Amino acid sequence: MADQDNTPVFQIQRVYLKDLSLEQPNSPAILLEQEQPSVDIQLGVEAAPVADGIYEICVTATVQTKIKEKTVFLVEAKQAGIFEVRNIPEDQMGAIMGIACPQIVYPYLRGNVADVINRAGFPPVHLAEINFQAMYEQQQQAAAADTALAQ
């Protein structure tokens, strides 16, 4: 029985939509514009401990479309997952929080963002696939560079 106490654990407890907002501040006039809107997409990942061995991972997306300087629509979404992570070596925890967990949560975020934009009366914006490993490695390199500059 004691052997099981050190067994690595990685389990999804729950995936849920934590926050979602849609704004169309210039409707209905902007809907009559014929010009193609520009689309700006920002993504982020947040990780926070909830309890001992339990973590919440949030993947956020902000999608803003504009015609000239006027916003057509703005969608802000936060998809979250609760994960049980125990007995994982400390040097692997960053990769689990920054790569493995977001890869599980992100498809739900993509679906919810496309759905809300479609329900708002616009063609859906499909968020591109994300290489969370590359994103994580870039963040690690940037953090290392910042540390080196600070010294």
Helices and strands as residue ranges (DSSP letters): G 2-6, E 9-23, G 29-32, E 38-51, E 54-67, E 70-86, H 90-95, I 96-100, H 101-119, H 132-150
